[in-house]
Amino acid sequence: GLANLLHACPKLQSLEFRDCQMPNFDEYIAVVSLHAQELEHLKIVECRMTDEALLSFCQAPILLRSFEYENSLSSGLLTDYGLHLFLSLADHLEVIK
C-alpha cells in the first residue's frame, strides 16, 4: 500500500492527491504524515479531507514548506477550526494555497 511506497521512496519531497473520494482519505494522509519524513510539498485537489487529516500533520515531525488544498466539490469536512490549528502549528510553511 501507500506506506510501502513511501518506504521505497524515503527522499520523496512532493506529493499530490487528486480526486480521492474514498471515505477514508484521512487515513492516507495519516500514513503520509508518519512515513514521508522528507516531504516538503503537499497538494490535495478534490479529495474528501477532514480536520483529522490536518491534525495528523500537526503531530508529525514533517516540516512542510508548501500546502495546497482545493475542493470545489464541497464534499470534505475541513473546517476553519482545523485549518486554523494546522496553520498555527505550521510556522515553517512558506506557501499556502
C-alpha positions as CSV (number, residue, x, y, z in Angstrom):
1,G,0.0,0.0,0.0
2,L,0.9,3.6,0.4
3,A,3.2,3.0,3.4
4,N,5.3,0.6,1.3
5,L,5.5,3.1,-1.5
6,L,6.7,5.8,0.9
7,H,9.2,3.5,2.5
8,A,10.6,2.7,-1.0
9,C,10.9,6.5,-1.7
10,P,12.5,7.8,1.6
11,K,13.6,11.1,-0.1
12,L,10.2,11.9,-1.5
13,Q,9.7,15.7,-1.3
14,S,6.5,16.3,-3.2
15,L,3.2,14.5,-3.2
16,E,-0.2,15.3,-4.8
17,F,-3.6,13.6,-4.3
18,R,-6.3,14.3,-6.8
19,D,-9.9,13.2,-7.0
20,C,-9.7,10.9,-4.0
21,Q,-13.4,10.5,-2.9
22,M,-13.0,7.4,-0.7
23,P,-14.4,8.0,2.8
24,N,-11.1,7.0,4.5
25,F,-8.9,9.6,2.8
26,D,-7.8,10.9,6.2
27,E,-6.1,7.6,6.8
28,Y,-4.0,8.1,3.7
29,I,-2.9,11.5,5.0
30,A,-2.1,10.0,8.4
31,V,0.1,7.4,6.6
32,V,1.9,10.2,4.8
33,S,2.5,12.1,8.0
34,L,4.1,9.0,9.6
35,H,6.1,7.7,6.6
36,A,7.1,10.7,4.4
37,Q,9.7,12.4,6.7
38,E,11.3,14.4,3.9
39,L,8.0,15.7,2.4
40,E,8.1,19.4,1.7
41,H,5.2,20.0,-0.7
42,L,1.7,18.5,-0.3
43,K,-1.1,19.3,-2.8
44,I,-4.6,17.9,-2.3
45,V,-7.2,18.5,-5.0
46,E,-10.9,17.4,-4.9
47,C,-10.4,15.0,-2.0
48,R,-12.6,14.3,1.0
49,M,-10.5,15.6,3.8
50,T,-11.4,16.4,7.4
51,D,-9.7,18.2,10.2
52,E,-8.3,14.9,11.4
53,A,-6.0,14.8,8.4
54,L,-4.5,18.1,9.1
55,L,-4.1,17.3,12.8
56,S,-2.1,14.3,11.9
57,F,0.5,16.6,10.3
58,C,0.5,18.8,13.4
59,Q,1.7,15.8,15.4
60,A,4.2,14.6,12.9
61,P,7.9,15.7,12.6
62,I,7.4,16.7,8.9
63,L,8.3,20.3,8.1
64,L,6.1,21.1,5.1
65,R,7.2,24.1,3.1
66,S,4.1,24.3,0.9
67,F,0.5,23.2,1.3
68,E,-2.2,23.5,-1.3
69,Y,-5.8,22.4,-0.9
70,E,-8.6,22.8,-3.4
71,N,-12.1,21.3,-3.0
72,S,-14.8,22.7,-5.2
73,L,-17.0,19.6,-4.6
74,S,-17.8,20.7,-1.0
75,S,-17.6,17.0,0.0
76,G,-14.9,17.4,2.6
77,L,-15.3,18.2,6.2
78,L,-12.4,20.6,6.7
79,T,-13.4,23.4,9.0
80,D,-12.0,26.8,9.8
81,Y,-11.1,25.4,13.2
82,G,-8.9,22.6,11.8
83,L,-7.3,24.8,9.3
84,H,-6.5,27.5,11.9
85,L,-5.0,24.9,14.2
86,F,-2.9,23.4,11.4
87,L,-1.6,26.9,10.4
88,S,-0.9,27.9,14.0
89,L,1.4,24.9,14.4
90,A,3.0,25.0,11.0
91,D,5.1,28.2,11.2
92,H,7.6,26.6,8.8
93,L,5.2,26.9,5.8
94,E,6.3,29.2,3.1
95,V,3.4,28.7,0.6
96,I,-0.3,28.1,1.3
97,K,-2.9,28.0,-1.4
